[in-house]
Amino acid sequence: AYLLGPPPDTGPATMFYALDQSGFWAMLDLTGAGGRAVLERSWRPDLGNRAFPVGAVARSLIAQIPTMLLRRAEQDYRLIAPRSYAGSLVHALETSLASVL
């Protein structure tokens, strides 16, 4: 391979850019005995204990909303989704909850 032009700088980086995206996300916690049943109505990946143990994290869609799911304890889930979809995600979970009860 040939490199045309001046030799590349191999020294330490002199510029760094950071972008804070922490305000981009909304987090919702779903806890209790019926939490898994509520999620299973709209979450495609398997949420069984073997496939999704405590500490597992997965990405999928809930009501066409890109969502990350963390299983924090046996009956404790954290959902992380773009903040602009938070209201729609809550509505989808409330609809699922009404179907499970």
NORBEL-V612798 format. One record per backbone hydrogen bond with DSSP energy under -0.5 kcal/mol. CO is the residue of the C=O (numbers start at 1). NH is the residue of the N-H. If there is no record, write none. Layout:
# NORBEL-V612798
CO_NH, CO_NH
This chain:
# NORBEL-V612798
2_4, 8_10, 19_21, 21_24, 22_25, 24_83, 26_81, 28_79, 29_31, 30_77, 32_35, 34_38, 35_39, 36_40, 37_41, 38_41, 39_42, 39_43, 42_44, 48_52, 53_56, 56_71, 58_69, 60_67, 62_65, 64_66, 65_62, 66_82, 67_60, 68_80, 69_58, 70_72, 70_78, 71_55, 73_76, 75_32, 76_72, 76_73, 77_30, 78_70, 79_28, 80_68, 81_26, 82_85, 83_86, 85_89, 86_90, 87_91, 88_92, 89_93, 90_94, 91_95, 92_96, 93_97, 94_98, 95_99, 96_100, 97_101
